[in-house]
Amino acid sequence: MGSMNVRGVGSFIRNQRLGARLSLKKMSGLAGVSIPYLSQVERGLRKPSADILQAIAKGLRISAETLYVQAGILEERPAPDVATAIMADPTITERQKQALIQIYQALQEETGRVPEPAPEPAKDVTRDKPLRARTTGRARTSVSKRGGRAGSQPARSPHSAPRRSPTTKRRKEV
């Protein structure tokens, strides 16, 4: 364990906060630290303790270990092989393991990373074909210029006031 990389961890925290679209005020509330202190940490002017890093990690919804590594408190460990970890899990079925591996590979392909081949592709037992990862696209419906679906009235809230006809006059409020 070497000395803390104060600027590096501060920059990392700032990038994570901005990536999560959190203001300094919101982030300081989530982490339980003052706005000026968090700002100083992000600019590399303060050396946060392990407890403060843990609170910031919780606010950012990342592991404290990630911040400890960035700060130089912990050494980075090699990432475990996800497919091997899934296959070694005794609490899920073989079919569930294969499905998880396929989902993981689909996510890797989506981000441009080349996945390692899975041990064996799972098969759809009803059709005897390999299972395929589903896309996340939704069916689209045509929308009228008013914002409602074509051929239907715009949706109303169950709590909205009844509609008035254009000829109905509003009462004067006293």
N, C-alpha and C positions, 0 to 999 in steps of 0.2 A: 504494500500500500504506500503510495507516494503522497506528495502534498496535493491539496485540493486545487483543481482547475476551476477557480472562481469565475473567470470570464466565460469559459466554455460552458459550465453548468448554467450560468445566468442566461447566456444566449440560447441554450437549449430550452430552458424554461419559457423564455419569451416566445420562441418559435412555436412551442407546444401550446401556449396560451392563445397566441394569435390564430393558430390552426384550429383551435377549438372555439374560436370566435368569442373569447371571453375578454371583457374589459379588465383593467387593473383593479377597479373597484369590486367587480364581481369575483374575480380570482382571489383577491385578498380576503373577501368574506368567506369563500369556500375553504381557503387554507387556514383561516383564523390568524392572519398576520396583518399588520397595518399596510396601507397603500404605499407610504414612503419606503418602508422596509422592503416590500416586494419589488418596488421599482429599483432600489439600490442593489438587491440581489440580482435582478435581471441585467443590470448594467455592470455587474462584476465588482461593485464597490463594497459589498458585504459578503462575509463568509458564513453561509447558513449552516446550522448544526444538522446532524442526522435527523433529529426530531422535526425541524423545520422542513427539511427536504421531504420527509415522510408526509407531512401535512400538505405540502405543495403537490406532491404526487397524488394524494387522495383527491385534491381539488381538481387536478387535471385528468383524473381517472386513468392514470398510468401506474405501473408498479414502482414502488419505492426503489427497488433494485435498479431500475433503469436510471433513476436520478443518481443513485449511489455510484453507479458505473461512470456516468457522465462527470461526476464530481471527483472521481479518482479514489473514492472510499473503498469500492470493491473492484476486483478485476473482472473483466468481461469473460463470461463463460461461453463456449461454443453453443450455438443453438441446437437443441436436440432434433433428431430426425422425427418429424411429425408422423409420418407413415408408420415408422417402427413403433413409436409410442402408442399409436392407435391400435396396431395389430397386437401389441402386448397387453392391452387392457382386457382383463378377464370379466369385466362387468357388462360388456355389450356383446351382442351376437356377431357372427361373422358377416352377416348381411349388413348390419349397422356399421361395422368397421369399413366394409367396402364403400358404403354410401358416404361415410365421412371422408374417406380418402378421395373419392371422386369429387366431392364438393370442394375440398381443399385444392385439388388440382385445377378445378375450374376457376377458382379464385386466383391461383397463381398465373394461369393463362391470361386472365382478365387484366392483371397488372403487368404482364409482359415477361414474367419469369418462367423459365422452362422447368416444368416439374419432372421429378424422377418417375419412371413408370411404376404403377401400383403392382402389387404381387399378382393379382388376378382381377379382371373386371367382374363386378357382380352381374347376375343375370336376373331379368324379370321372369319369375317362375311361371307366370300366366302366359307369357308369349315366347319364352325361351330366346329372348334377345337381350343384349347388354343394356343395362340401365344407362340413361343419359342424364346429365345435369340439366336442370330446367333453367330457362332464362328468366330474368326478372321483369320482362316487359309486360305491360298490361294491355288489355284490349282497349281500343279507343272508340269513343262514341262521337258522332258529329255534334258540333256545338253551334247553336244559332248565334246571331250577332248580339242578342240580349244576354248571353251568358248561360242560358238554360240548354237542356238537351233538345235536339231537333224534334219538333212535333209535340213537345210537352211544355207544361207551365214550369217556370223556375221553382226550385224547391223552396218551401217555406219552413221556417223554424216553428216548432210547436208552441213557442213562447211569443211569437210575433203578434202584433195587433192585427185585427181583422182589416182586410183591404177595404178602402173606401172607393166609391165610384167618383169620377171626376166632378160630378154635379153635387156631391155631398159637401156641405160647408163645414168647416171646423168651428167648434164652439170657442168663444173667447174665454181664456182662462182668467180668473179673478184673483 
